[in-house]
Amino acid sequence: MLKLNNILKIFNEGTIDEKIALSHVNLHLNPGDFVTIIGSNGAGKSTLMNIISGVLIPDEGTVEIDGQVVNNLPEYKRAPMIGRVFQDPMAGTSPTMTIEENLAMAYARDKKRTLKLGVNKKRRELFREYLETLHLGLENRLNAKVGLLSGGERQALSLLMATFTQPKVLLLDEHTAALDPSRARLITDLTKEIVEKHHLTTLMVTHNMQQALDLGNRLIMMDSGQIILDVPEEKKKDLTIEGLLAEFERLRGEKFASDRAILG
């Protein structure tokens, strides 16, 4: 469903500030794979997500989604294939629009644009059904401005919007990091439920090692623009934080630098 072939991305090439963000990265995901990604700051995790979504274009290599090479497709043309939830709860929704207006935009993402109303009775009932799955009471607040929702409510709505049309690839970019522990647990549980229900091919970046171990069927660790560890499902289920740290030290000859990841 997703193939990254020999991806190279260099920032400020040829200057004293040159940085190799991704160094010949190869990553293949089968349909329904749920892969968690960990790594210290600057490892290349966000660059990887931006390459897939079309925010950035690789200097070398190809990105394939469901067999189609998308290197030349800009971000807005990849949007029907990709759902994405960001760390900032403010990023995935329009605060000045109502809940149902935001959902109407998400609903139309993979459909041909027409002059018909974005919200009608049939769609409103559909939106209510989907919102009920969040167990937050948002189905009774369809006309509320999204800017009035709490961070957890907005992130739950963002997750619903990103998966509304069952995209070919779902990108989760530290989407629980800005939430308090109780809301983070809620969004984590919703993520697991939605991904499993719709069998979504998912990449999730997280600084929380325990979360990376608890979710998904595969785990990859990045460092200095490379994938240095790829743990399959049969080994992942027995892996611990201590084991991950020991593996990083074995591969890199130094201790993992991010306390945030360990304590997450």
Rosetta blueprint (number, residue, H / E / L):
1 M L
2 L E
3 K E
4 L E
5 N E
6 N E
7 I E
8 L E
9 K E
10 I E
11 F E
12 N L
13 E L
14 G L
15 T L
16 I L
17 D L
18 E L
19 K E
20 I E
21 A E
22 L E
23 S E
24 H E
25 V E
26 N E
27 L E
28 H E
29 L E
30 N L
31 P L
32 G L
33 D L
34 F E
35 V E
36 T E
37 I E
38 I E
39 G L
40 S L
41 N L
42 G L
43 A L
44 G L
45 K H
46 S H
47 T H
48 L H
49 M H
50 N H
51 I H
52 I H
53 S H
54 G L
55 V L
56 L L
57 I L
58 P L
59 D L
60 E E
61 G E
62 T E
63 V E
64 E E
65 I E
66 D L
67 G L
68 Q E
69 V E
70 V L
71 N L
72 N L
73 L L
74 P L
75 E H
76 Y H
77 K H
78 R H
79 A L
80 P L
81 M L
82 I E
83 G E
84 R E
85 V E
86 F L
87 Q L
88 D L
89 P L
90 M L
91 A L
92 G L
93 T L
94 S L
95 P L
96 T L
97 M L
98 T E
99 I H
100 E H
101 E H
102 N H
103 L H
104 A H
105 M H
106 A H
107 Y H
108 A L
109 R L
110 D L
111 K L
112 K L
113 R L
114 T L
115 L L
116 K L
117 L L
118 G L
119 V L
120 N L
121 K H
122 K H
123 R H
124 R H
125 E H
126 L H
127 F H
128 R H
129 E H
130 Y H
131 L H
132 E H
133 T L
134 L L
135 H L
136 L L
137 G L
138 L H
139 E H
140 N H
141 R L
142 L L
143 N L
144 A L
145 K E
146 V H
147 G H
148 L H
149 L L
150 S L
151 G H
152 G H
153 E H
154 R H
155 Q H
156 A H
157 L H
158 S H
159 L H
160 L H
161 M H
162 A H
163 T H
164 F L
165 T L
166 Q L
167 P L
168 K L
169 V E
170 L E
171 L E
172 L E
173 D E
174 E L
175 H L
176 T L
177 A L
178 A L
179 L L
180 D L
181 P H
182 S H
183 R H
184 A H
185 R H
186 L H
187 I H
188 T H
189 D H
190 L H
191 T H
192 K H
193 E H
194 I H
195 V H
196 E H
197 K H
198 H H
199 H L
200 L L
201 T L
202 T E
203 L E
204 M E
205 V E
206 T L
207 H L
208 N L
209 M H
210 Q H
211 Q H
212 A H
213 L H
214 D H
215 L L
216 G L
217 N L
218 R E
219 L E
220 I E
221 M E
222 M E
223 D E
224 S L
225 G L
226 Q E
227 I E
228 I E
229 L E
230 D E
231 V E
232 P L
233 E H
234 E H
235 K H
236 K H
237 K L
238 D L
239 L L
240 T L
241 I H
242 E H
243 G H
244 L H
245 L H
246 A H
247 E H
248 F H
249 E H
250 R H
251 L H
252 R H
253 G L
254 E L
255 K L
256 F L
257 A L
258 S L
259 D H
260 R H
261 A H
262 I H
263 L H
264 G L
